[in-house]
Amino acid sequence: MIAAAAAVSAAIMRRILPWVGLRIGPNSLGWTAIQMLVGLGLLALADYSTSMITNGLGGVQATPSLR
């Protein structure tokens, strides 16, 4: 999950940073810091969305099996 968040955050940064006007090299400390923040945001969003789905399904009862 962390590797996927790192890959997605790098792809987002490659698209967004030039559009915003920031020129940061991929081997710089600024790039790493921004990538960490974006990755943490993606992980938090994934955690929030899965908890929302789990809470939404909390009232659903599974049908009993026919034995």
C-alpha positions as CSV (number, residue, x, y, z in Angstrom):
1,M,0.0,0.0,0.0
2,I,2.8,2.4,0.8
3,A,4.6,1.6,-2.4
4,A,1.4,2.3,-4.4
5,A,1.0,5.6,-2.5
6,A,4.6,6.6,-3.3
7,A,4.2,5.8,-7.0
8,V,0.9,7.7,-7.2
9,S,2.2,10.7,-5.3
10,A,5.3,10.8,-7.6
11,A,3.0,10.8,-10.7
12,I,0.8,13.5,-9.2
13,M,3.8,15.6,-8.4
14,R,5.3,15.3,-11.9
15,R,2.0,16.6,-13.3
16,I,1.1,19.3,-10.7
17,L,4.4,20.9,-9.7
18,P,5.3,22.3,-13.2
19,W,1.7,23.4,-13.6
20,V,1.9,25.4,-10.4
21,G,5.3,26.8,-11.4
22,L,7.5,24.9,-9.0
23,R,10.8,23.5,-10.4
24,I,12.0,20.9,-7.9
25,G,14.4,18.1,-8.9
26,P,13.3,14.6,-8.0
27,N,16.5,14.0,-6.0
28,S,16.1,17.0,-3.8
29,L,14.9,17.3,-0.2
30,G,12.0,19.4,-1.1
31,W,10.7,16.8,-3.6
32,T,11.0,14.1,-0.9
33,A,9.2,16.2,1.7
34,I,6.3,17.1,-0.7
35,Q,6.1,13.5,-1.9
36,M,5.9,12.3,1.8
37,L,3.0,14.8,2.5
38,V,1.1,13.8,-0.7
39,G,1.7,10.1,0.1
40,L,0.4,10.5,3.7
41,G,-2.6,12.4,2.4
42,L,-3.4,9.5,0.0
43,L,-3.0,6.9,2.8
44,A,-5.2,9.0,5.0
45,L,-7.8,9.3,2.3
46,A,-7.7,5.5,1.7
47,D,-8.1,4.9,5.4
48,Y,-11.0,7.3,5.7
49,S,-12.8,5.9,2.6
50,T,-12.5,2.3,3.8
51,S,-13.7,3.2,7.3
52,M,-16.7,5.0,5.7
53,I,-17.5,1.9,3.6
54,T,-17.1,-0.3,6.7
55,N,-19.4,1.9,8.8
56,G,-21.9,2.1,6.0
57,L,-22.1,-1.7,5.8
58,G,-22.3,-2.1,9.5
59,G,-26.1,-2.3,9.5
60,V,-26.3,-4.8,6.7
61,Q,-27.0,-8.3,7.8
62,A,-25.7,-11.3,5.8
63,T,-28.4,-13.7,4.8
64,P,-28.1,-17.0,6.6
65,S,-27.0,-20.0,4.6
66,L,-29.5,-22.7,3.8
67,R,-28.1,-25.8,5.5
